[in-house]
Amino acid sequence: MPLSQTGSSSHTYIRVTYRCHRIKRGLTRTQISKSYVMTDVS
C-alpha cells in the first residue's frame, strides 16, 4: 500500500478487516461442512 494513501488508510483498514472477517466466516463454514460430510461418510 503506497504511503501517499495514508488519508484513506482507515477506510482501507476497515475494508481489509471486513474481508478478513468474511474469509474467516467462509473458512469455518467450509470446515463445518467438511467435518459434517466426513462424519456422514464414516
N, C-alpha and C positions, 0 to 999 in steps of 0.2 A: 504493500500500500504506500503510495507516494506521500512524502511528508507535507506536500502542499495541500493535501486534503484534510488537514487537521481540523478545519472548520466543520466538516461533515463527518468527523470521526465518530461522534456519538451516535449519529444515525446509522453509520456502517456497523458499529458495535452492536446496536440493537438488532440490525438485520442479521448479523452473523450469529448472535445469541439465539434469535428466533429459529434460524436454520438449524443450529446445533440441537435445539430442543426437538424440532421436527424429526431430525435424523435419529436422535436417541429414542424417541417415541416409536419411530418406524422399526428400529432395530429390536426393541423389546417386543414389539408386536410380532416381528418375524421369528424371534426366538421362542415366543409362546406358541405360535402356530407350529414351529418345527418340533418342539417337545411334544405338543399335542399329537402331531402326526406320528412321531416315534412311538409314543405310548399306544396309539391306535394300531400301529403295525404289529408291535410285540404283544 
